[in-house]
Amino acid sequence: MASPLVAVRNLRTLFPVGAHSVFRAPATFVHAVDDVTFDIDEGEALALVGESGCGKSTLALTLLGLERPTTGSIDFAGQEMTALKGSELKAARRNMQMIFQDPYESLNPLMRVGEIVAEPLIVHKLANARSDREARVRAALEAAGLKPPEVYLERYPYQLSGGQRQRVAIAAALVLEPRLLLADEPVSMLDVSIRAEIINLLAELKQTRKISILFITHDLGTVTAVADRIAVMYLGRIVELGRTADVLTQPRHPYTKALLSVTPAPNPRLRKERIILKGETPDPTRLPGGCRFAPRCPVAQPLCLASDPPLTALETGHTAACHFG
């Protein structure tokens, strides 16, 4: 059996709050990513789902090395990312590219489209010949759905629609021919009419280029077209993980069920009864004892408050961290 492209093991990214000093109390920590383990195979799309603030974006930034993990390992194509620094980390990042949430902020408004897409090639010292660089830029724009590319090369971002801007951001990621795309809420800032186009584009890239994708979203309704598997994240930890069909049709964690209950359904007869969670998400610097979802869980039992359940294999073929799942 082939090794996964990405193998994350027991990853923690904690942020200290307060000063470190022998004269003061020890700092507390924000548990942004807390003991996360998962794999992504070559050519596979994994959707990372959860509400805002659960640690999804921090996890992506940690994979890229833009945030340093506190503990744990990130194996990318047989290379341990947490041990890399400087030029070695830069070289590894060439195969891992990020598509950010807001194309209105991620594109330099003073650069033309051609310059934006060419910049990664310049940074990584690839395609030094101008003709080669221009050919790669045109190919990336076409792959991102901006055809013919000559129409867009000299435009500035303000001259583009939101969907076109996101396609430019995708082209800038594709120009390096990466093996992994980290798509952080890539459609949340776009009009509903454009979202399906971008999601279908990512699904097409996965099929035609065999690119692996970590698709980050808070909306389970957007994952079916692109994701092979779903990982549900709550308060820094993955609480359910499995094939897309299994998680969507047979959710076992109460948090997953709550997320699905508020997913819009085109047919009113298919709408689920809405699950109302209790209270607010706990402070990530003061995690509750036992199951961290228990204070909000509508079916919590005394055992949940006392014992933190691990991810456990289910008869459905996926895993969930729930005593009663």
Secondary structure, DSSP 8 states (H G I E B T S, - for coil): ----SEEEEEEEEEEEES---TTS---EEEEEEEEEEEEE-TT-EEEEE--TTSSHHHHHHHHHTSS--SEEEEEETTEEGGG--HHHHHHHHTTEEEE-S-HHHHS-TTS-HHHHHHHHHHHTT---SHHHHHHHHHHHHHHTT--SGGGTTT--GGGS-HHHHHHHHHHHHHTT--SEEEEESTTTTS-HHHHHHHHHHHHHHHHHH--EEEEEES-GGGSTTT-SEEEEEETTEEEEEEEHHHHHHS--SHHHHHHHHTS--SSGGG--------S----TTS--SS-TTGGG-TT--HHHHH-----EE-TTSSEE--TT-
